[in-house]
Amino acid sequence: MYTLITANRNYSSWSLRPWLLMRQLDIPFEDRLVPFSGLENYEAFRSFAPSGTVPCLIDGDRAIWDSLGITLYLADRHQGIWPKDAEAKAWAQCVVAEMHSGFSALRSRCPMNVGIRVRREEDSDALRRDVARMDEILGGGPARFGGPFLAGKDFTAADAFFAPVAFRIRSHGLEVGDGAAAWVAHMLSLPTMREWEEAALAETHREIGHENEVGASGTIIADYRAPAPAAAE
């Protein structure tokens, strides 16, 4: 059986992607969580991943790292990673690659923090462009391929790669059109996404670097997470 190594449910957008993909497609795996100790975890994570990052998939003696690397590896071995329709498959592969390499302003200005709600400060032009492009994808995919998922009636890697965006849109109050909002609502209603969210809300660990990142993005107006342990006197 595979082992999938991930980090904190509340913060780790990269971990969510293969975890959700495998859970949605009923690909069995052992779930192993290694919490962040800071924004930089290279040396600790090098013990299981050559890149020093999460996620990492262990298949026997083989380590498969990076969310895209894991997705491609699984696609060679399991059905359903990509749409069957050739046009939808090509589109899905393009938007997965785009998410993997792009949206830098969205990542930096609206970090994933499942349990909080933020009132943003003034948005940069770069963030507005990222949100506009994200809106095109999230609304345009279901409209083009019939929905309710991005590339048609079935969940695929495209949905897994944009799943953290569903949490980001909600946490940071990002404004999107009706089509994108419908996809977000559908994703957040999935039992697997609710399972991830419940685990995120139950986490009491606070990693100060990730907390500072979200604090820099605006004013935190709600926090639904379990309380952090009281500091020792």
Salt bridges, closest charged atoms under 4 A:
ASP31 OD2 - ARG9 NH2 2.74
ASP66 OD1 - HIS100 NE2 2.79
GLU87 OE2 - ARG144 NH2 2.60
GLU98 OE2 - ARG133 NE 2.82
ASP123 OD2 - ARG120 NH2 2.75
ASP125 OD1 - ARG128 NH2 2.44
GLU136 OE1 - ARG133 NH1 2.89
ASP154 OD2 - LYS153 NZ 3.19
GLU195 OE1 - ARG23 NH2 2.27
GLU197 OE2 - ARG170 NH2 3.03
GLU207 OE1 - HIS210 ND1 2.53
GLU211 OE2 - ARG225 NH1 2.75
ASP223 OD2 - ARG225 NH2 2.83
